[in-house]
């Protein structure tokens, strides 16, 4: 057997292994994924769309922590803004505050030396979603994409921002970075605390959920909302329900528009029944092939009558789904297959008219900083689109 046939056999074996690993890994994932629905809560909310303003507020609250700090990010870089963030955590740890930091195993950019310095200062650290046997490939694809910060059990944050210089408008290609992040006080904070502690239990093998000290009594706030955690399941169903029930309008803001077949068909059905559909995506991309993966969907929607906008003022990374100006979804989940079927995500459904008006002002500003796209803006590139379509599940 010559080298060429040996190479073909090796490649075929790898493809077969990946396929079998993924199929059985997915089956195991679905069997164990959490599917409980959390109740509608009443809290106070604020929204941030700019990294510098978010970090100023977040860092100030962290410095004022008295008892415990629980943080989960998909990405914490090892750069200037990250060191400022980590130095705050180390100082709080030295001051006797309980500090727990969890990052995604794939997403995080922290060096071993940095992690050791955190531990030396009293900060408890854990990697979330480390790949493991027997389904090594599948488990490497299931990422914890959530972003949760809970301070003293009464102040919390969730949304699209991570910790790094690009999120603080210091990336020459992607600045300014546009994203949406929520700050919460009130009874909904307990749900975010529970979600963090469940993920901490899975990652660190330490169960703190029964510790009542992490769940202080919380007053109701003014804004009705519902926290929606998903684990590669339920997100497609949630988006499908929102789109199916739309009567007048749907607004989607996302950096990656790669919907499932079911969700895409429901969007097309909504247009046919007279619902206006608007999609906002970035002009520039931060990952290879994600633009090409979106092109077939966006071309079809434009032909159907949807309006598609491309954001011009930096990079648009926000995740929002607004239906009929009555319910607004803001969180960590992108409008793509990876968020729907693989990642651990965390979203917040908002049912308050006044707060939705605040969000609409931000959306209006972002549309003004965009251009309306035409079919020619998504010219077909057969090879790139074919490659992107083949791996769209993992983009």
N, C-alpha and C positions, 0 to 999 in steps of 0.2 A: 504494500500500500504506500503510495507516494505521499509527500507532505501535504499536498492540496486536499486529498481525501481525508487525511488525519485532521486537518484544520476544519473541514466541513463537519466531520463527526463531532469534534469538540464544540463547535458553535451550536450544532443541533442539540447536543446534550445539555448545553447551558440554557438554550431556549426552552427545552422540555422541563428542566429543573425549575426555571423561573415560573413557567405556566402552572406546574403542579403546586409549587410553593405558594403562589398567589391564590389559586383556587381554594386550597385547603386552609390557608391562612385566613382568607376572607370568611370562609364558613365558620371558623373558630371565633373570629372577631364578632360576627353577627350574633353568635350564640351567647356571647358574654357582654355585649354592649348594653349600656344603661339606656332605658327608654322611658324613664319616669318624667311626668310633666310637673313643673313647678307652678305654684299658684300666682295669680295676679297680686302684685304688691302696690303699696303707695309710698313713694320716696321723693326726695328732692334731687333733681338732676341739673347738671351743667354740662355743656359740650365745648370741647376744644377742637379746633381745626388746624392749629399751627403748633409745631413742635416746641419752639421756645416758650410759648405761653403755658403749654402743658407741663413742661419740665420745671418751670419756675414754681408752678402751683404744687406739683407732685413732690418736688424736693423740699419745699417748705413744710408740707404736711408730714413728710418722713422725719424731718428734723424735730418736729413737735411730738412725735410718737412717745408714749409713756410706758406701754406694756408689751405690745407685740406687733410685728410687721410681717405680713405674709405676701410674697410676691412670686408671680409666675409670668415669665415672658418667653415667647418663642425665640427671640434673639436678644442677647446682651453682648454687644461688641466689646473689644478690649481697646477702646480708644479714649479720647479726652473726655467726652460727655459721660461715657460709661464709667470712667475712673472717678469722676465727680459723684456719680450715683453710688458706686460701690464704696467709696470712702464714707459717704453718709451712713450706709449700712454697717460698715465696720465700726464707726464711732458709736452708733446706737448699740451695737453688740457689746462694745467695751463698757458702755454706760449701764449695762444690765437689762436692756430691752431684748425680748426674744425676737430674733430675726431669722426668717426662713426664706431662702431664695431657691427657686426651681426654674430651670431653663430646659428647653428642648435639646435632646442629645445631638441632633443634626443641625438645628438652627443656630445654636449658641456659638459665639466666637471667643469664648473665654479660654485663656491659657491656664495650664496646670498651676503655674506659679501664682496666678491671680486667685484661683480657687483656694489654694493652700493659705494665702494671706487672709481670705475671708474666714476660713475655718479657725485660723489662729486668733482672730478677733472675736470669736464666739458666734459667728454666723453659721447657721446650719444650711448645708447646700445639698441639692439633689438634682440629678439629671432625670428628665421625664422621657418616657418612651424609648428606652435603650433597646436596640435590636436584640432579639433572643431566638434561640432555637425552640422548636424545630423549623419554624417558618421564618428564616432569616431575611429573605428578600421582602416578604410582605410586611413584617414588623419594622423593617427599615423605612418603609413608605408611610406608615401610620404616624403622623407627627402630631405633637401637642401644640396647636397653633393658638391656644388661648392666651390672653393677656389679662391677668388679675392682680390687683394690688388691694390689700385690706389692711387698714391701719387701726389698731386698738379695737377692732371689731365694729367700728361705727362710721368709718369713712372708706370708700372703695373707688376703684377706677377699673374700667374695661374699655376695649376698643381696638383700633387698628395700629397704634404706634408701638414700636419696640424701643430699645435703648441703643443708640448709636449716633454717630455724627451725621449720617444721611438723614435721620429723622429730625435733626436739629438744623437742617438747611445748610449743611456743609459738604454736600456732594456736588462736584462741578457739573455733572451730567443731569442729576435728578432734582436739584434744588430750584425753587422751594418745594419741600415735601408737603403734600396736601393729604390730610387724613382726618378721621373723626374719632374722638375718644370721649367717653362719658365719665363724669365724676358723680358719685352717688353718696347721699346720706339718707338715713331712714331705714325702714324695715327690710328693704330689699338687700341691704348689705349682708344680712345673715345668709342669704342664698349664695352670694359670692364667696363668703367664708366657707360654707359647706363644700362648694365646688373645689376650692383650693385644697381643703383638707382631704377630700376624697382623692384628688390627684397626688397629694403628698403621701397619702397612705400607699397608693399604688407604686410610687417612685421610691420612697424612702423606707417603706415597710414599717411605718410607725403610724398607729391609729390614734389621732387626737380629736376625733369627731365628738367624743363624749365629754370633752373638757368644756364645762359651761363657762369658764373664764373667757373663752374666745367668742361667746355669744351674749353680749350684754343686752339689756332691755333696750329696745329701739322704738322710737315714736314713728307714727305714720307721717309721710310727707304729702306733698300736693299733687304728685304726678303718678298716675296709674301706669304700671309697666309689668313686664313679665320676663324673667331671665330664662333663656332657652339654651341649655347645654346640649351639644350633640356629639356623637362619637362615631362618625362615619355612617350614621343612620339617623333618620328623622328630619334632617335638614331639607332634603328634597321634598319630603311630605309637607313641611311647614311652608316652604316657598310655593309649592303647588297649591296649597289651600289659599294662600294670600292672593295669588294670581287668579285662581279660579273664581274667587269671590269679588274681584275688582269690577266696579260698575262704570267708572268714568276715567280713571287715570292710573298709570303705573310708572314710577320713576326708579331706575336702577342705576346706581353708581358703583363701579367696581374696577379694579385694575386688570382683572382677568375675566373675560366674558366667554366662558366655555361651558354652557349649561348642559345638563342631561337632556336626553331626547324627550322625556316626559315634560320637563319644565319648558323646554323650547317650544314644543307643540302647544302647550297651554298659553304661552305668550302669543303665538300666532293666532290661536283661537280668540284670545282677548281682543286682538286688533280687528278680527273679522266681526266681532259683535259690537264694535264701535268704541272700544276703550283706547284712549291715547297712550302710546308706549314711548317713553323717552329713555335712552341709554347713554350714560356718560362714561367714557373710558379714557385712559391717557393716550396722548400722541406718542410719547417716548415710552420705551419698555425697559424694565429692569431685569428681565429674564429672556433667554433665547426661546424663540418659537411661540411664545404665548400670543403675540399679535397675530401670527399666521394661523394659529389654532382658532382664533376668534373670527377671522375674516369670513368664512362661509356662513356663520350665523348672522353676522352683522349685515352682509349683503342681502341675505334673505329677508331680514326684518325691514330694511330700507325699502325693498321691493314691495313688501306687504303694507307699508305706510307708516312705519315707526320713524321717529327722529333719533338719529345717533349723533352724539357730539364727542369731539376729541379735545381733551384738556391741554391747553397750551402753556400755562404758567407753572412750569415745573412738572413734577410727577404726581399723578393722582392715584392714591393708594387706598382711598376711603371705601367702606363697604356699607351701602345703604339701599334699602328697598322701601319705597313709600307708595302706599296704595290708597287712592281716593282721598288723600289728605286726612285720613282717619286713623291709620295705623302705620307706624314707621319702625322698621327693623334696622338697628345699628349694632355693629359688633365686630367680630373677628373673621367671619366667614366670607370668603370671596364667592362670586357668582360662577363657580366652576365645579368640575367633577371632583377634583381633589378635596375641596371642602365638603362637598355633599357625601362622598363615599369613603374617604380615608381619614381625614384629619379629625382631631378633637377640637371643636369650636365652641364659642360662647357668644351668644347674641342677646340683645335686649329689645323686646317688642314694646313700643311706646304707644299709649292710647290717649294722650293728653293733647287737646287742640292747641293750647297756647304754646306748649313746648314744640309741637310739630311746626308751628309757625316760625319759631326760631330756627329750626332745622331748614325750613324752606328758604329762609333768607340766606343761609349758607349755600344751599343748592343753587339759588338764583345767582349768587356771586360767582360760583364755580362755572355755571353755564356762560356767564358773561366773559369769563376767562377761557372760553373754549370756542371752537369753530364747528359749525354744522357740517357733518360729513356727507359726502356723496358716494355713489358706487365706485367712482374712479379712485377714491381714497383707499379702497380695499381691492386693488387689482390682484387678480389670481396669480399666484406663484405656485405652480403645480407641485414641484418637488418639495418645497418648504411646507406647503399646506398638507401634503400627504404624510410627510414625516411628523408634523405636528399632530395630525389627526391620529396617527398610529399610537402616539404616546400621550394623548391628551389627558388620560386618566391621571398621569403622574406629573403634569406641568404645574 
